[in-house]
Amino acid sequence: MSFGNDFLWGAATSSYQIEGASSRRARCVWDDFCETEGKVKHGDHGNIACEHLDHMDGDVALMRRLGLKAYRFSIAWARVLPDGETVNEEGLDTYDRLVDLLLDAGIRPFVTLYHWDHPSVLEDRGGWRSPESPAWFERLADVVAGRLHDRVHDWMTINEPQVFLGLGLDQGTHAPGRTCEIAEVIRASHHVLCAHGRGAQAIRRYDDHARIGWAPVGVVAYPSTPNDIEAARERTFSIRADNVWNNTWFNDPVVFGHYPEDGLTRFGSMLPDGFETDLKQIRQPLSFYGVNIYHGGEVTVVDGETREVRYPVGGGRTQMDWPITPEALYRGPRFFYERYGLP
């Protein structure tokens, strides 16, 4: 198998998971969550993590030795805008320097604006449940793009909304650790989509040729046999439960400018009044569609009914205890490309 010259091999990280240097930023929701008894195994936290910010030169040198062509990293919101409004110049300088190091090493920077770690002060004001949250995110996008747009041309607005909404606001197993009613989670999902649109607009105010995407989770079904392909596709793009673990609720508004019909049937009454007026802003032109696929579920059709195929006992699993399903890495991107038409 060969890859084209425009295929980028790289690596990706997120701010809270690697940066450390917590004393040089404001508190974020993951600080609060990690300090809540019983939420994180052993009470572990990201105060130190990989100490990336204190070893940035060496880390980029390692990337260069590995032959990375691209590096995706995220912005710590609480490092750049500690109170959600006032700019911390030292925090911005950190990312300024990282971008310069990457470019000097011949590595193309991809900036993710949000990877789950908004400032605690904004969570105190409602976080993503607040209708003001899209404006807060636009402020972040404006500040970061204003500083980096002359050197960064590849952007992702938001990473994995299904996770920080589903685990953070519904199940309570990720920051901010809430267990809200599904209606409140759905309203928050609309705020996140509005934030994506406003963030993309903010970036393009500085660079109208910027390459902008976003990076949701790919909840993927894959076929057991070629006869099951359409069933797997339908399962991948259907909304079958009262939660946010699906694809189309998030991606159809971003790409098509409308919510999916089965989603509106299930969740439409939970959306904010007048949500329709936001859809044009949500649908901003995208250069690519990022998708995080960790594993998938095998399906087959029996007597006209789509059924899940149980993963074999003793089958390979990751350290996270997820099944190893390489088929999902083929079918998932193909299904998404065929539906949305984006690389």
N, C-alpha and C positions, 0 to 999 in steps of 0.2 A: 504494500500500500504506500502510495506517495502523497505528499502534500504540496500544494501550490506555493509559489513564492510569496503570496500574500497571506499565507497561514502563519499566525503568530504563536510561537511557543513561549510560554512565560510562567509566572507564578503569581499568587495572590495572597494577600494578608488582610487583616482588619486591625484597626487602631488599638482597641482595648486588649486584644489578644496578644499583641507583641510589643507595644510601645514602652510600657513602664513609665517612669518619670511622672508619676501621679501627682507629685508635689508641685509640678509646673503647669497644672491645669486645674480647672474647677471640678467639683464632684459631678459624676454622671450617674445615670440610673443603675449601671452595673456595679458601681461602688456600693450603692445602697443595698442592692440585692445580695451581693456577696457578704455583706455584713449582717444580713438577716439570718438569725439562727435557723439551721436546718435546711436552708435553700441550696447551698453548694457543698458538695462533698469535701470534708476536711476543713471547711471554711476557707477554701482557696480563693484567691483574688488576683486581679491584674495589676496590682500596684507596681510590681517589678517586671513580671512577665519575662520577655526575652531581652529586656533592656535595649530594645532596638534604637531608641533615640540617643542613647549614650554610646552605641556601637555602629552608628550609621555608616561611617566610612568603610569599616570592615565588612558589614553586611552587603553593601553594594559591590565591594570587591569580590565577595563570594558569588554574588549573582553574575558578575562578569565572567568569572572563572567557569561557572556552570554553563555559560553560553546563552543565558536568557536574552530573549529579544524584546520582551515586554514585562512590565511589573505593575500589577494592580494593587493599590493601597487605598485605605480610607482615611478620611479626615476625622479627627476627634473633635466633635462639635464643641465640647467643653474646653478644649484647648484654644480654640480660635475665638469663640464668643462665650466667655465664662458665664455671663448672665443672660445670654440669648441676644444681646444687642451690642454691647461694648466690645470692640475689637481688642484682643490681646496680641500685640505686635510680635512678641516673642514666639507665640504659638504659630503665627503665620510664617515667621522667619524659618521655623523648623521645616515646614513643608517646602518653602522656597529652596532651602539648602538641599533637601532630599531630591527635588526635581533636578536641580543642577548636577548633583552627583550622578543621577541616573543617565542624564543626557550625555555627560562626559564619558560614561561607560558604554555608550551606544545602546542604551536600554530605553524603550519607549514607555513613558509613564501613562498609566490609566488611573484616573482619580475617581474614587467612589465617595460621594458626598456624605452618605449616611449608612453606617453599618451598626445600627442599634444602640448607640451610646450617647443619647441626647443629655444635655445638662439636667441635673436634679432640679434646678430652679424652674425649668420648663415643665417638668413632670408635676411639680407642685402646683402649677397653673393648669393642669389637665393633660399635659403631654399630647399624644395623638388623639385623645378624646376631645380636645378643644378645637372648636372651629377656627381658632386663631393659628393653629399649628402650621397650615400652609404658608402663612406670612412669615412665621419664624424660620421655616426652611428656606424660603426665598431669600431672606436676609443672609443666611449661611452661604447659599449658592452665589449670591452677589459678591460677598466679601472674598470668598475663595477664588472665584473666577476672575474677579478684578485683579487679584494678585498674580495668578498663575496662567492666565489665558495666552500670554505671549509665548509660552513654552509648552503648555499642556493643551493638546487638541483632541484627546479621547477622554470621555467622561461617562460615568454611570451615576445616575441620581440617587437611587435607593436600592439597597440590597435586601432581598428576601422578605418582602412585607408579610408573607404568610407566616413566617417564623416569629417576628417580633409582635405581630398581632395575635396569632394563634397561641403561641406559647407564653407571650408576655401579658396579654390582656384577657385571654379566654381561659387557658389552663393554669396560668400562674407559675409555670416552671422556668421561665426566663424573666429577665428584667422587663418591666417593673414589678412583676410578680402579682398581677391582679387577676381576679376571676370575675369578670364583668358579664352581664347579660349579653346574649348574642346580638341584640339590637344595638348596644353601645359599641360592640366590636365592629359591626357593619358600618356604623356611622364613622368610626375611626378609620376604617378602610377607605372610605370616600375622602376623608381628609388627607390620607397618605397619597391617594391618586392625584388630588388637587396639588399637593406639594410637589409631586413629580413634575406636573405640567408647569408650575410656576418656577421650579428650579431650572428646567430646560430653557424656559424663556430668559431667565436671568443670565445663564451661560451665553446664550446667543446675543444678548445685548453687547457683549464684549467680543464675540467671535461668531459671526453668522455662518462660518464654515465649520464650526466645531462638530466633531463626531460624537453624538450623544446616544446612549442606550440606557437600559436599566437591567437589573439582575434578579428576577424573582426565582423562587424554587420551581423546579419542574416536577410536578406530580405525575409520574409516567406509568402507563400500563403498556405492556408489550405482548405480542401475540405468541401463543404456544405453537401454532402452525400458520402457514400462509393463509389458510382459510379464516383465521381469526384476526387478520389485520384491521378490518373495519370495526370490529368489536373493540379492539384495543384503542383505536383512534377515538371512538365514541366515548369510551370510558375515560380516556385522558382529558377530553374536553367537556365532560358533563359535570354538573353540580348535584351531588346526591345526598348531601348531609348538611345539617345546620352548623357549619363551621367554615373557616376560611381556607381549608386545605384543598384548594383547587387551582386551576390555571386561568380559566376564562373570566372569572370575576375581576381579576386584576388586569389581564392582558387585553381583553376585548376593548375596554374603554381607552386604554393607552394607544392601541393600534387602530381600532375601528371607530372610536368615538361613541360607543354605546355599551351598556351592560348586556350580557347574554340573556336571552329570554327565560331560560330555566332559572337563572339567578334572580331576575326580577320577580318571577313567580314566587320564589322562596324568600327573598330578602327585600323586595322593592318597597314594602311598607315601612321598612326600618331606615331607609335612606333619609337624609335631611330634606326638609321641604325645599323645593326648587332645585334639586340636584341636577336637573336637566341642563340648567344654565351653565354648569361647570364643565360639561362634557367637551365643549370645544377647546377649552383651555387645557384639559387633561390630554387631549389628543395632539401632542406635538410631534413633528416629524422625527423619526428615529433613524439613526444610521445603522444600528445593529440591535439584536435582541440577545441579551445575556441570559443564560439559564443555568442554574445550579442543580445538577442531577446527581444524587447520591446513590440511589437504587430505584428499582421499579417493581411493579407487580405483574406477574404473568397471568394472562387470562385466556380462556378458551370458550367456545360456544358448544353447549350441549343441549340438544332438543330445542334449539332456537333461543336459549337463555345464556347470557354471558356469565361465566363463573370464574372465580379466582382459583388459580392453581396453587396449592400449598407449597411453600418452599421446602425442599427436602430436608429431613432430619439429618444433621451432620454436614449439611452444605456449608460452603465457606462463608465466613462472616468477618466483618471489619472489627477493629478495636472498639467501635461504637456499637457493636452487635447488630449492625445492619447487614442484610443479605448482599452477597456479591452478585450483581446481575448486569454483566456487560451488555446484554441485549438492550437494556434501557438507554445506554449511551449511543446506540445506533438509532433505535426507533424514536426516542424522545426528540432529539434535534430534527430528525426528518419530519415528524408530525408537526412540530412547531414551525418549521420552515414552510411546509405545505399550507398551513393555516394562515400564517402571518406574512410570509413572503419577505422576511428580513434575514440577512446573514447572521 
